[in-house]
Amino acid sequence: MLAASNPPKKLSVNQQRVYEILTTSIKPLTAYEVIDHVGTDEAWAPPTVYRALKYLISRGLVHRLESQKAFIACTRPHQADTSVIFAVCENCGSTRELLDEDISTRLKRCANENNFRVAKTTLELRGLCLLCTT
C-alpha cells in the first residue's frame, strides 16, 4: 500500500479531491462530511463520493472505520494483509493510524489455528489523545 504522502498519479479529479479532503482531516469523515468539505459550486451526489472512496480504499490510500462508518487517509505504508490499528480520541475525534507487525502476525496465527480465513483486520483503540488528557 502507498502512504498518504505518495498518492498515485492516476486519480480522477473526484478521487483526487476526496483524497485531499481526507488527508487534511485529523479525524475520520463520513461520505456526507466529505461532500460538505468539497466546497465547490457544483453539487456532489453521494454515489460520486462513494465511488471515489471505494477506489481509494482499493488502492490502499484510504481506510474505513467500521464503527464510525467513516473514512480516513492511510498515513503509513504497509502490506494489504497487515492489521491496521487506529487510536481514536473519544473527546476530539483525532485518529492516528498505528502499525505493529507482531500483533498482525499473532492475529493471523490465531485465526489460522482456529480454521478461520481473515479478509481484513481493523482494530480500534479508544481513549484520549495527549492534548485531551492535559
Summary of the structure (lengths in Angstrom):
residues: 134
radius of gyration: 15.9
end to end distance: 34.8
largest distance: 54.1
contacts: 347
relative contact order: 0.17
helix: 37%
strand: 19%
